[in-house]
């Protein structure tokens, strides 16, 4: 069958694309890259603590993307074990 082979090949780029979609679009119109960095810039201008603010922004993106990457790894292992 071709479907299991195609699925094994398609999972990594599909997950990479999903992570890019999360980074590139607004999620619930609040957590988009532009909105989040613009809000961070405004907070930095008010607090003068750029390291803290941008660290929190990085943690938010990490919290969005890391679980997807873990799920993809688990899915890839499962598909490779099914050979």
C-alpha positions in Angstrom: 0.0 0.0 0.0 1.1 3.5 -0.7 -0.8 5.3 2.0 1.4 4.3 5.0 4.6 5.2 3.1 3.1 8.5 2.0 2.0 9.3 5.6 5.5 8.6 7.0 7.0 11.0 4.4 4.2 13.7 4.8 4.2 14.0 8.6 7.4 16.1 9.2 6.7 18.8 6.6 3.1 19.0 7.6 4.0 19.5 11.2 6.6 22.1 10.2 3.9 23.9 8.2 1.6 23.8 11.2 4.2 25.4 13.4 4.7 28.1 10.8 1.0 28.7 10.6 0.9 29.3 14.4 3.8 31.6 14.2 2.5 33.5 11.2 -1.1 34.0 11.9 -3.2 35.4 14.7 -4.5 32.8 17.0 -7.9 33.9 18.3 -7.0 37.4 17.1 -4.8 37.9 20.2 -1.7 35.8 20.0 -0.4 36.5 16.5 3.3 37.4 16.0 2.7 41.0 15.0 0.2 41.6 17.8 2.3 40.0 20.5 5.5 41.7 19.5 3.8 45.0 19.2 2.2 44.6 22.6 5.7 43.6 24.0 7.2 46.7 22.5 4.7 48.9 24.1 5.3 47.2 27.5 9.0 47.5 27.1 8.6 51.3 26.4 6.6 51.6 29.6 8.7 49.3 31.9 12.2 49.6 30.3 12.7 45.8 30.9 13.1 44.4 27.4 14.8 41.1 28.5 11.9 40.1 30.8 9.2 41.1 28.3 10.7 39.4 25.3 11.5 36.4 27.3 7.8 36.0 28.2 6.9 36.4 24.5 9.4 33.7 23.6 7.9 31.4 26.3 4.4 32.0 24.9 5.6 30.9 21.4 7.4 28.0 22.9 4.3 26.9 24.7 2.4 27.0 21.5 4.9 25.2 19.2 6.6 22.7 21.5 3.6 20.4 22.2 3.0 20.2 18.4 6.6 19.2 17.9 6.3 16.5 20.6 3.2 15.1 19.1 4.8 15.0 15.7 7.8 13.1 17.1 5.5 10.6 18.8 3.5 10.2 15.5 6.7 9.7 13.5 8.0 7.1 15.9 4.7 5.3 15.8 4.6 5.3 12.0 8.2 4.1 11.7 7.6 1.3 14.2 4.6 0.2 12.1 6.9 -0.8 9.2 
